[in-house]
Every structure is written in C-alpha cells, then in structure tokens.
Amino acid sequence: MTHSPSPRTSAPHPPALVGRPHDDLRILPGTEIIVGATEEGAQEKKHWIRLQQVPPATALGIAGLLWGIDFSDRDADGRLPKEDPVVTENDGSFGARRIADPRTVVAEWRAKAQAHGWSLRETVIALGPQRGHVGTPSGLADKFAHFVRHGAIDGFNVTPYLITDGLDDIVDLLVPELQERGIYRTEYTGTTLRENLGLREPLTHRSAPDRQQAG
C-alpha cells in the first residue's frame, strides 16, 4: 500500500471526474491490526492468532481451493498432499489473492514446508492468504501516518481478529500513538456520522413531496 496510487485517483470514477471535491471520497479499507510490545512479540502473537483462525478444517479447505481437490478427509497436521494441483480457470475463489499458476504456488509451499518441517496446516498459516498489519504501536503509527499524509487512506474499518478482545490493544496502545502524530482525533465534535467523517452536507436536498413522487 505504501507504493500504490491513491484509491481516490485509481477508482473507476474519481471524485474530480464527476464534479465533486477531492475530499468527498473517504477511504476506509477493512483490515486486521495486531499490536505487540516488540516486533518479535507481534509476530508471535500473529502466529497464535492464526492458529485460532485456521483450525484443521479451515486449513484443509484453503489447501483444497489451491489444489482444486477435496481434502476434507485428509490430516491437516500431516504432510502436504502428494497430488499435483488440478488446474482450472481461476474464478477468484481463493479470496483476493489471484492464483495464476497453482502448480508454481504448490511447488513453493512444498519447498518451504520441507525446509521448515511444516505440516499442511502450518504451511497454510505461514503461506496462505494473509491480511492486516502487524507491529509495535509506534511502528504501526508511523506506517499509518505515512498512508494518511500521502492520501492513500483516511482511516481503517477494523476487523477484530478475535471477538471481542481484538480491539483492546488498538484502543490502549495504538490510538495514543496515532494521537501523538496528529492523525487521530482526541474527541468527537460532530453529532452525526457525516460530521465525524468530515463530509460536507449533500449538494441538494429534496423536499418530502419530491421524495414521495420519486418513490
């Protein structure tokens, strides 16, 4: 994300092209945030969280999507399947990650699993679909400040990694760092969601009779 163009300019219809101000569009991507006291601690926490998020059945399902084979009767804590993947037209079912050539990905998984002694489940956790941001409060705050100041995002729609504990570290540890950098409010000054998002009033207001007629 650091090097990608701003979603405001890369969107199919940027605000300027439809006659609206640049800041009429708010970019709040969904993400997962894992905070640790140290980088090593954050990575260890991520691994523990992924173990909770990827139980054996989930690991078999993800591997099955990559291989194109039903692995529901396999042992997720055993070795990687010996079969070659069944190559079909990619329909995007592997999430946001597009697999151009499953055979290349499977070969990579096998090589790394052998090198690290990983089981199938451990391989899925390490190399399967990844999301979110992991780091220390100060490191994450610097990263997010860069995104905001370069116009990439206005904030995040945070998905707790575990309900409901996943928000505690963000509130207690990360938010103060963001506030120190001036990119997170210290109070809410508006009374509506529109005001608190910094959006202006709509360009036009239709009267009640107009709305009824339109309906």
Secondary structure, 3 states (H helix, E strand, C coil): CCCCCCHHHHCCCCHHHHCCCHHHCCCCCEECEEECCCHHHHHHHHHHHHHHHCCHHHHHHHHHHHHCCCCCCCCCCCCCCCCCCCCCCCCCCCCCCCCCCHHHHHHHHHHHHHHHCCCHHHHHHHHCCCCCEEECHHHHHHHHHHHHHCCCCCCCEECCCCCCHHHHHHHHHHHHHHHHCCCCCCCCCCCCHHHHCCCCCCCCCCCHHHHHHHC
